[in-house]
Amino acid sequence: MAERYSSFEPKGTRWFLQRITAGFLIVVLAFHFMLLHFVNHAYEITFMGTQARMSQIGYFATMVLFLGTATFHGVNGVYNALVNQGLSGTRKTAVKYTLVGAGLLLTVQGIRVALAMTGMNVTL
Amino acid sequence: MSQSYDRGLVEDFGRWQEFSAGMWAWVLHKFTGWVLIGYLFTHIAVLSTAIPAATGDPAVYTGTLQSLEELTVVRILEVGLLSVAVFHILNGVRLLFVDLGVGLGSQDRSFYASLVLTGAIVVASVPTFISGAF
């Protein structure tokens, strides 16, 4: 059998980026779950502990990259799922820009949160 | 010469009893994907309590997270989140192999394996996720 059910135009740029981000997310999501549920228990998390982790440049960079790739992978996945459901024309364009806007807002807020976790004042 | 395969509408859930393993894999990957992107927005919203915490009130962040963790329903939802995340990861790995042309002849078995492995990982993780909740 070689049946495939995909929401993507095969072998397009978005298809390729979805695979690249997936490869990164597999590793980092598993690491995130292990660190914050098994090494450090979620119910023991404090701002001081979070600040200690996020003040390490490597960890900080990994988390920001995690945010960016997860947002792209999620928003791109939703867009392609909707297109696969038959979304087209003006509605497709509206959905595209709504998702781009939501993704950008999430990324900006996530970066503000990441900076605040280092102890930086990011209040507007 | 290419062959076409009439899969019917995956979206027509009224005929779910006729779904093949590949269709279930497609449906579950979509469902878990929607849950995960929804959770990402919620996660960043909750973690936004780090912003006032950084300006002198760390109890806002620590208190919010620890209060949520005290709720049994949150611990149960976390097990649910783990389930969808693990399935999405394992089925995603399977899809990457399929895209590379590896294991095309055993897609049914690899899908069932990802389901069984998800179940095993989640069951093994339950004690950690609910410790101190009851």
Interface residues (C-beta under 8 A of the other chain):
Chain A: M1 A2 E3 R4 Y5 S7 R19 A22 G23 L25 I26 L29 A30 F33 H37 F38 H41 A42 Y43 I45 T46 F47 M48 T50 L67 A70 T71 G74 V75 G77 V78 A81 Q85 A102 L106 Q109 G110 R112 V113 A116 M117 T118 G119 M120 N121 V122 T123
Chain B: Y5 R7 V10 E11 S20 G22 M23 A25 W26 K30 G33 W34 L36 I37 L40 F41 I44 L47 S48 A50 I51 P52 A53 A54 T55 P58 Y61 T62 L65 Q66 E69 E70 E78 L82 A85 I89 G92 V93 L95 L96 V98 D99 L104 G105 Q107 D108 S125 T128 F129 S131 G132
